[in-house]
């Protein structure tokens, strides 16, 4: 699923989930009792997305439309507004909060030049659409940025994850885990570098994630590290359930990605009592303020911070316990669903009052 919208229907208590594009040619499918509708297939023209979106909204007459894709925010909002359906947009990345991210690039290739112009215009239209929607952000920094810089009111609600620690817990092993899709902005090379600094330790360094880079440099880098470092293992992609089981018996979680939204791997690690070392991204300074790990900021400091956790059993244990306590208080599905429900009910109530006037 590339992106999705959730539509809350008046006709039934369950929600409808929409994906912009299906990769297997299906129009719809059901997973864990939830229906997913695909607005287009891989080779369809993009216009089909908006036609099917319009048809489905007109048919279902939902109370509210919840959108989590910035790329088509302008058109999805226009369609929803035309059908008088209130819209909520939820940020998922820092890029969703920046209207001037792309610049027009001059090129002697006229088509490339036109594409550059289109990308810039499309971003400005999408960002302008945020001013006409109800905004929820994935973290407090996004809400502050939108409010202070662009005068866009936003409500922050953190991501949530299932807590499976009690059923998965066992004795912790001397292993350090990195979890992310393997591509440039996740900076897997920083974890490989870190693993190589501890070749002679008694800790295992586990890398989890699907290779997503078009460049095969990461695949070569991983294989080389596996061949030269007995403590390093690449486990490939894993399901969320499999990741939970690995984290439940691991001692430390390492994150090396560039600043973005709010990675669910942070939350999974915290639920599973894993102290966190992050290279350059600490969402809302949670790790620092709650003393659940270290925000290292550079690789040499990351090495020192990791060594500190590896060498101090008491520090590692108490930090992991604080991490779980924080996750239970702030990333519980039940608690955060109540927050969404409260905001959605306010929006629906205001919309109904407007229609009745």
Secondary structure, 3 states (H helix, E strand, C coil): CCCEEEEECCCCCCEEEEECCECCCCCEEEECCEEEEECCECCCCCHHHHHHHHHHHHHHCCCEEEECCCCCHHHHHHHHHHCCCEEEEECCCHHHHCCCCCCCCCCCCHHHHHHHHHHHHHHHHHHHHHCCCEEEECCHHHHHHHHHHHCCCEEECCCCCCCCHHHHCCCCCCEEEEECCECHHHCHHHHHHHHHHCCCCCCEEEEECCECCCCCHHHHHHHHHHHHCCCEEEEECCCHHHHHHHHHCCCEEEECCCCCCCCHHHHHHHHCCCEEEECCCCHHHHHHHCCCEEECCCHHHHHHHHHHHHHCHHHHHHHHHHHHHHHHHHCCHHHHHHHHHHHHHHHHHHHHHHHHC
